[in-house]
Amino acid sequence: MKRTAKGWKSDFPIQEEVEDFSGKQRSFVIRCHEGPLGYTVRASEVGKSDLGYEFSAYSETSPYSALGRVRDKMRRGLATRHVTASPGERHMLHDTLRGRIASDGQGHPLLIVDGIPLTIEDIESFFSTHEGWDFELRIVVALE
């Protein structure tokens, strides 16, 4: 069956499972939005109230191109664990954190890393164990 950009709406939303770094299956709902300049596809982890994994991709020409990109981002993003899984005081597992900036709903920022909401205090404890080191902070558009 050949898909066309005109009939894409009947293909979304999509429910999909992707395996994470520990072998756990994580469920996502994938939605597509058509804007004036192209298509944005966003995959949100089910049951996490915007505090779990979220991936997005953009294509100027096709929702299916954006879908392929978001699926690739999901596989790559779920393949690496950045922080310890044990509750309580978490620790960085290597020298990189990758995630998404969110809010706790009361105006305070959260960083979603490995599908786990981290507070500024959590991040502060990461930094205290790296005192004297250099760092690089880079914020990128989610649609990259």
Secondary structure as UniProt FT lines:
FT   HELIX           5..11
FT   STRAND          14..19
FT   TURN            21..22
FT   STRAND          25..35
FT   TURN            36..37
FT   STRAND          38..45
FT   TURN            46..47
FT   TURN            49..50
FT   STRAND          54..59
FT   HELIX           63..78
FT   STRAND          99..103
FT   STRAND          109..113
FT   TURN            114..115
FT   STRAND          116..118
FT   HELIX           120..128
FT   TURN            129..132
FT   TURN            142..143
//
